[in-house]
Amino acid sequence: MALVVVFGAAGRQGMAQVRQLKRAGHEVRAISRRADPFLGEDFGAVDIRPADIRDMDSVVAAMEGADAVFYTHPVKAAVGLVEGVAIVGQAAVTANIKRVVWNTSSWIPDRAGETFSYAANTKGINALWRTGAPATVFGSVLFMDNLLTNWAFPFIVGENRFVYPHMPHLECSWISLDDVAKFMIAAIDRPDLEGAWLNIGGPEILHPPQVAEILSEAVGRPIKYDPSTPRQFARNLCDAFGADMSDEERRVTEAFMEAFYTFNNETAQKPFRVDMGPVLERIPIEMETMRQWAGRQEWRLTNKPRPPAG
């Protein structure tokens, strides 16, 4: 079993990685500045350490003695995406890490170019390869767990509405964060995946009204799909962060998210759709459907803390 360093362990994606690593029998070193980064969820023995992505010595120290590193760029980060993953790659080489697994949290274009914000993923991959780190990259396109965030969950359980900025006909390969983590774990000991990047989505392609039908079954009452404009969605997302987001951060984030979802709705490239057949032939893991995922969630408002976003 491996010792795996998880950056961004306090986020929803990082928590899923810690959860699945522990279930698979691996040791985990969670990188977080919070003494209790898991919001009360018990993962058993986890080594929790702080690190500053702007400080190379700090990042190298966090990796020392580990076998693998899982990296997910934070929503609110001290450095840019390309710079952040390059720092992780450089530190991994210094610390003699056997495998870096980068979860881009979004689609990776087939060709380099100015494909809206997705071009940063291509630039980040190139920056990571140039460090010489033995790495695998997964472009996870759209998360089922987004529906549990403070910018989606309250509408579902409080107003019986599935509010999202997708056109009703938009085809989406929703994937659970636990399944993203399983792909990342599969890459740890796969020599054939060193130097590889793959887009990953869920096992089925759904339109928003189909998601609403599945949510209706899980919640036990009719849930209506209520498409949001990208602008309103961007406001809802920033509202979920509350005082944790400064006025300037909010201005930049709102503008970006509005443009991001406008692009995703209108482009012919279909960033939210993935043909998973070839991926599963190469990495055969058992994936959960949206119906299975929704059936194991708690669809009611509680005082239980949860991350505001991904």
Buried (B, 14 or more C-beta within 10 A) or exposed (E): EBBBBBBBBBBBBBBBBBBBBBBBEBBBBBBBEEEEBBEEEEBEEBEBBEBBBEBEEBBBBBBEEBBBBBBBBBBEEEBEBBBBBBBBBBBBBBBEBBBBBBBBBBBBBEEEEEBBBBBBBBBBBEBBBEBEBBBBBBBBBBBBBBBBBBBBBBBBBEEBBBBBBBEEEBEBBBBBBBBBBBBBBBBBEEEEBBEBBBBBBBBBBBBBEBBBBBBBEBBEEEBEBBBBEBBEBBBBBBEBBEEEBEEEEBEEBBEEBBBBBBBBBEEEBBBBBBEBEEBBEEBEEEBBBBBBBBEEBEBEEEEEEBBBBB
